[in-house]
Amino acid sequence: MSKYFVDGKEYETSLNGLVIFGDSEKENLVYLHPTDKEWKRYFEADSEWTDSDYNRSILLYSYEDDLTEVEHVAYVTWKKGTRESTAGEIEDQLGSIDRAYINGLLMQLYCDDDSVVFFD
């Protein structure tokens, strides 16, 4: 499990099951979405994430000098029709299983065939 904070409140979630949905103009930034398009499963305790009046996105930042290593994960919600957002970061609170899962997604995205090492 990973922890994130909004307005001083602590929440827990698991990032397993999220996939890379799209990339951005920044080489080290991609967007994550749930495979089943159900955000509630990941953020059921956070009312803004489950409220249908809000848009939401999860941003995955990798290190600029190592695109296969997660730097931090940020989530953003914003009320539909506005630009005002609520943002938080899962950084030091990223659980070891979630970190390994996210690093695996980055490896799939950024590794070329020549950099893959096979073990006997």
C-alpha positions, 0 to 999 in steps of 0.5 A: 500500500502507498500513502498520500495526503490531501489537506492534512488527511492521510489516505492509503491506496494500491497502485497495482492494476494501473496502466500507462494510459498516455504520455506527455510532452515531457519525456519523463511524465506519463499518465496512469489509469485503471485497466477497468476504468474504475477509480473508486477501487483505488481511492474509495476513501477520498471523496473527490476521487469518487465524486462524479463532479470531478475529473481525475488523473494520476501522473507518473514521473520518472527520473530524467537521467533514468526513465526506468526508475520512478521519481514520484507519483502525483494525483490530481483532481479538479471539479469539472468546468474549472481549472482549480485542482487538488493535487497530492504526491505519493513519494516517500510513502510509495510502498515497496510493492507499488514501487516495483510494479510502477518500475516494471511499467516504466521498464516495459515502456522505456527499455529497448531489446538491447538493454534487457538481460535474461538469466539462466 
